[in-house]
Structures are given as structure tokens and as C-alpha cells.
Amino acid sequence: MHVSAVTKGVAPDIWTAQQQKICDYSWKIDFGRLFEFAGGKEGEIGRAMLYGTRPPPNDTFWAAAKRKGFEVVVYDRNIAGREKKIDTKIATDITADSYELMRPQDGDEITLIAGDSDYVPTVEKMLRRGLAFHVVFWAHASRELREVCTKFVALDSYVDYLNLNRPSG
């Protein structure tokens, strides 16, 4: 929603949008399009995971992700209301899956849709194992993460394509 706000000229740049919480609330992610965009053609995706904190009971976000083929992992926020455990769970699952489900010699690869530099050690480990590691995220992703991965794809120019509420036509 921040990137869409910048794209529409509501915020001057992504940093201002994030700091001042300027969002385009009409923009919602189309999980089907994200799934296709980041994962490739049907049958090429071995496993698609979505991680986050427990949504309110009336939220439809996670159910939509499940319908589009994502396995969903949710955690409760801690006592201070902060999101915890998620980055560690993602890194742990990537590492476990790389040994249990993937074969570098078969050209298996990992695509992460995140932009945090906390993932750099995991990316480095997967590269040492011989796995390609792609990162798909907004252009403001961590510079270190963008540089260490095999391939980085910035989603910014696809903001309209990924909008669930995009105008038809």
C-alpha cells in the first residue's frame, strides 16, 4: 500500500510513506498474480508459504492466500504487540526444505518475497549448497539482500498488475 501511494503521488517517496504511514488503502495484493509472478508456471512450484501474525477473525487475507495455493503459518503477537518468530521460522523452513525437499543438482531454486537483511545468512548458506536464490520484493529491499541473492526482481513496476482491485479492461 505504501508503494501504491508513492506511485499515485500521494507520498513523495517510499521512506516518507513508511515513516508517516501514508498508504493507498484501495490497493490489495492479488495472491493469485503474486503466486504466478514469483513462482513460475503451474507445476514448477514445489511449496509456497505465507507467514504472518494472527489476523482478526473477520479478515479474509489469509483465506484468500490459502485458496491461491499458499500454506499459511501464523503466530500470535507477543505481549508488547510485536511480531516475533516469523523471520526465524522462514529461515528455518528454507534451510530444512533445502535438505529435505530440494536437489541443487536438479536446478531447484528458492524464491523469497521479503526484503529484510536478516535473510542474508540464509541466502549465503543456500548459495553455498548450490541452490539459486531469488528475491522478489519492492525496490527498497535491503541493499545487502539485493546484492547477495542470485536474482533480484523489484515489484514496483508491477504494482498495478498485483492489485486485486485493479480496474478491468
C-alpha positions as CSV (number, residue, x, y, z in Angstrom):
1,M,0.0,0.0,0.0
2,H,3.0,2.3,0.6
3,V,4.4,1.7,-2.9
4,S,1.0,2.3,-4.5
5,A,0.7,5.6,-2.5
6,V,4.1,6.7,-4.0
7,T,3.1,5.5,-7.5
8,K,-0.2,7.6,-7.3
9,G,1.7,10.6,-6.0
10,V,0.1,10.6,-2.5
11,A,3.6,10.3,-0.9
12,P,6.8,11.8,-2.3
13,D,8.9,8.6,-1.7
14,I,8.8,5.2,0.0
15,W,10.6,6.4,3.1
16,T,8.1,9.2,3.7
17,A,5.2,6.8,3.0
18,Q,6.5,4.3,5.6
19,Q,7.5,6.9,8.3
20,Q,4.3,8.8,8.0
21,K,2.1,5.7,7.4
22,I,0.8,7.0,4.1
23,C,-1.0,4.2,2.4
24,D,-3.2,3.6,-0.6
25,Y,-6.0,1.7,1.2
26,S,-7.7,0.8,-2.1
27,W,-4.6,-1.4,-3.0
28,K,-4.8,-5.1,-2.0
29,I,-2.5,-7.8,-3.1
30,D,-3.7,-10.3,-5.6
31,F,-2.3,-13.6,-4.3
32,G,-3.0,-15.5,-7.5
33,R,-1.0,-13.0,-9.5
34,L,1.8,-12.9,-6.9
35,F,1.9,-16.7,-6.9
36,E,2.2,-16.8,-10.7
37,F,4.6,-13.9,-10.9
38,A,7.1,-15.2,-8.3
39,G,6.6,-18.9,-8.6
40,G,6.5,-19.5,-12.3
41,K,4.2,-21.8,-14.2
42,E,1.9,-24.3,-12.6
43,G,3.7,-27.4,-11.7
44,E,7.0,-25.6,-11.2
45,I,6.2,-24.6,-7.6
46,G,7.2,-27.1,-5.0
47,R,6.0,-25.3,-2.0
48,A,4.5,-21.8,-1.4
49,M,4.4,-20.5,2.1
50,L,2.9,-17.3,3.6
51,Y,4.0,-16.3,7.1
52,G,2.5,-13.6,9.4
53,T,0.7,-12.7,12.6
54,R,-2.7,-13.9,13.5
55,P,-5.4,-11.8,11.7
56,P,-8.6,-10.6,13.2
57,P,-11.5,-13.2,12.9
58,N,-13.2,-11.2,10.1
59,D,-10.0,-10.9,8.0
60,T,-10.1,-12.5,4.5
61,F,-6.5,-12.0,3.6
62,W,-5.2,-15.4,4.8
63,A,-8.1,-17.4,3.5
64,A,-7.5,-15.8,0.1
65,A,-3.9,-16.8,0.2
66,K,-4.9,-20.4,1.1
67,R,-7.3,-20.5,-1.9
68,K,-4.5,-19.4,-4.1
69,G,-2.2,-22.3,-3.1
70,F,-0.2,-20.9,-0.2
71,E,0.4,-22.8,3.0
72,V,-0.2,-20.3,5.8
73,V,1.8,-20.1,9.1
74,V,0.5,-17.7,11.7
75,Y,1.9,-16.6,15.1
76,D,0.3,-14.6,17.8
77,R,1.9,-11.2,18.6
78,N,3.9,-11.0,21.8
79,I,2.7,-9.3,25.0
80,A,4.0,-5.9,23.6
81,G,2.0,-6.4,20.4
82,R,5.1,-7.1,18.3
83,E,5.5,-9.6,15.6
84,K,8.0,-12.3,16.7
85,K,9.3,-15.7,15.4
86,I,8.3,-15.1,11.8
87,D,11.7,-14.3,10.2
88,T,13.3,-17.2,12.2
89,K,10.6,-19.6,11.1
90,I,11.0,-18.6,7.4
91,A,14.8,-19.0,7.6
92,T,14.4,-22.4,9.4
93,D,11.9,-23.7,6.9
94,I,14.0,-22.6,3.9
95,T,17.0,-24.4,5.4
96,A,15.0,-27.6,6.3
97,D,13.3,-27.6,2.9
98,S,16.6,-27.2,1.1
99,Y,17.8,-30.5,2.7
100,E,14.5,-32.4,2.7
101,L,12.8,-31.4,-0.5
102,M,15.3,-29.8,-2.8
103,R,18.1,-31.0,-5.0
104,P,20.7,-28.5,-6.2
105,Q,21.8,-30.9,-9.0
106,D,18.2,-30.7,-10.4
107,G,18.3,-27.0,-10.6
108,D,15.9,-26.4,-7.7
109,E,15.7,-22.8,-6.6
110,I,14.2,-20.7,-3.8
111,T,12.2,-17.5,-4.2
112,L,11.8,-15.3,-1.2
113,I,9.3,-12.5,-1.2
114,A,10.8,-10.3,1.5
115,G,13.3,-7.5,1.8
116,D,14.9,-7.8,5.2
117,S,18.7,-8.2,5.5
118,D,18.0,-10.7,8.3
119,Y,17.8,-13.3,5.5
120,V,21.3,-12.7,4.2
121,P,22.9,-15.5,6.2
122,T,20.2,-18.0,4.9
123,V,20.8,-16.8,1.3
124,E,24.5,-17.3,1.7
125,K,24.0,-20.8,3.1
126,M,21.7,-21.8,0.2
127,L,24.1,-20.4,-2.4
128,R,27.0,-22.5,-0.8
129,R,24.7,-25.5,-1.1
130,G,24.4,-24.8,-4.9
131,L,20.8,-23.5,-4.9
132,A,19.8,-20.4,-6.8
133,F,18.2,-17.9,-4.5
134,H,15.8,-15.3,-6.0
135,V,14.4,-12.4,-4.1
136,V,11.2,-10.7,-5.2
137,F,10.3,-7.5,-3.3
138,W,9.8,-3.8,-3.6
139,A,12.8,-1.8,-4.8
140,H,13.5,-0.5,-1.2
141,A,14.6,-4.0,-0.1
142,S,17.8,-4.2,1.8
143,R,20.8,-3.4,-0.4
144,E,22.8,-6.3,1.1
145,L,20.0,-8.8,0.4
146,R,19.6,-7.5,-3.2
147,E,23.3,-7.9,-3.8
148,V,23.8,-11.3,-2.3
149,C,20.9,-13.2,-4.0
150,T,21.2,-14.9,-7.4
151,K,18.5,-12.6,-8.9
152,F,16.5,-9.7,-7.5
153,V,13.2,-8.6,-9.0
154,A,11.7,-5.3,-7.9
155,L,7.9,-5.4,-7.8
156,D,7.4,-1.6,-8.0
157,S,6.7,-1.6,-11.8
158,Y,4.1,-4.4,-11.2
159,V,2.1,-2.6,-8.5
160,D,-0.9,-2.2,-10.8
161,Y,-0.6,-5.8,-12.1
162,L,-0.5,-7.1,-8.5
163,N,-3.5,-5.0,-7.4
164,L,-6.6,-7.2,-6.6
165,N,-8.7,-4.1,-7.1
166,R,-7.3,-3.2,-10.4
167,P,-9.7,-1.7,-13.0
168,S,-10.8,-4.3,-15.6
169,G,-10.1,-3.7,-19.2
